[in-house]
Amino acid sequence: MSSDKFYITTPIYYVNAKPHIGHTYTTVAADVLARFHKLTGARVFFATGTDEHGAKIAQKAKSENKDPLEFTDEISGQFKKAWSDINIKYDRFIRTTEKDHIKAVRNALQFMKDKGDIYKDKYEGLYCVGCEQFKNEKDLVDGKCPDHQTVPEFMSEETYVFKMSRYADRLLKMIEFDEFKIGPEERKNEILSFYKKEGLKDVSFSRKNIKWGIPLPWDEAHTAYVWSDAFLNYLTVLDWDGNPENRPQMWPPELQLMSKDILRVHATIWPAMLLSLELPLPREIFVHGFFLVDGQKMSKSIGNVIAPEDLIARYGVDATRYLLMSTTAFGGDGDISWKKFDEKYTADLANGIGNLVARSITLVEKMRNANMELTLTDGEKEVWGELGFYHKNISEAWDKYFFLFKELRIDEILFLVISGVATFADEYITATKPWELIKNNDKKVLVVMYNILERIRHISIMLYPFMPATAEEIMRRLGLDPEIEFKKDFKDLIKWGGLSPETKVDKGEPLFPRLNQD
Ligand code: MSP
């Protein structure tokens, strides 16, 4: 369908603690988008990884009496395992402790230094180790970093400074005109007002007293500021060697996902570095919401941190992916709870799509036991016409589906599929009463049941980016080979009539078993 390229990134996560559902949320969303673009024929690269240098990680390793690399190996391995357990299909997982990354970062910083964008100075300011960022008084609440509830330390040391102020005017224009797009709109406005009020000040780019980092090539007594090291992962993950002339083929990203906690640095330091490196900026940065659990920020001290494996244990892999993507609006903050997840699982999955597939296949089996075979007609017209529901035409639903993907309204896509396309099939069954048609030997049932099964095939394609294993299983139950189906040209795959009337259906076990009430 599309021969465009689609390079998507998640933030690389700090390895100071194991992954929780906040990290999982961003990564699953990126996986959904990558799978969707792959399915429709784009050249896709999906990058994720771990951010392993800096004071925060060094301190944490020390508190556990571990050597930093031994510690980061361990936690980075936990991220990899979590992503594999939840069926994330990234193209590469990068670690900032990899040799090639380190070499490229040194080359890139040397390039910036050589063109006069990095100079030596003395730097003073408040530093929050939790954020790994300098803070202004204005950023603090009661003298504390609002994200970490800690008092930032006062730092005063000799440092190399990035001349970021040089790029302020150019960046402001690029953001204003969406040449460097920031979404949703309110986040863009927030950044624009930051540029207008505060402007861009030069920023400290090296640390003399932090040993756990990448030594600067021209002065090894300093290590690179951890964010300068981390940002460059978006390039080094594509095998970039740090030389701006060797720009990777997939550069720039079509989309970089993250939450609001790290938007400011991604909208200032990161693009300024790219301008300094004379490389194109990402097309779009999109900021999704922050998860709160029962109204509170997830935190170890409150004890409300939910790990992805906790959800998988209760709901299974695909349902966990579904619940993460559907429970809150993608661009806004959202409150989650076990109660909400349970209710949604039961309504949308066990009673929703799971029940639709089971009852439809049971009806087809009954029909065949009565010696009635499915029939393919040239469309749904006659039967949909009688009922007159919205989404009556599957191609209308597809148009909406593509539109919502383009707009990154991810939760609404699932609402469309479950509460639109699938619910319609349920209502259609209720209205046409196929069990009565079978009893009365009414041939109309042949068309009715074909329409339902074919609609279910479309539902399985729509669900594929979100719940790949479930989508494949639905295909199998419809008598199709998912290995063949999902490799078809997308345009052909979504034409009405892809299911053969002679297909052999298979009821199987419930797709989404009922939850244990404990
Ligand atoms: N290492 C930096 C990023 C460097 S990228 C060049 C970092 N790491 S982090 O581990 O703190 O990850 C932050 C990101 O994790 C957020 O921007 C978001 O994508 C995800 N989330 C962490 N907690 C979250 C929630 N409670 N809710 C939603 N997303 C969350 O910052």
Residues whose N, C-alpha, C, O or C-beta is under 5 A from the ligand:
A	BS01	MSP	P11 I12 Y13 Y14 G22 H23 Y25 T26 D51 A230 F231 M258 S259 I262 G289 F290 F291
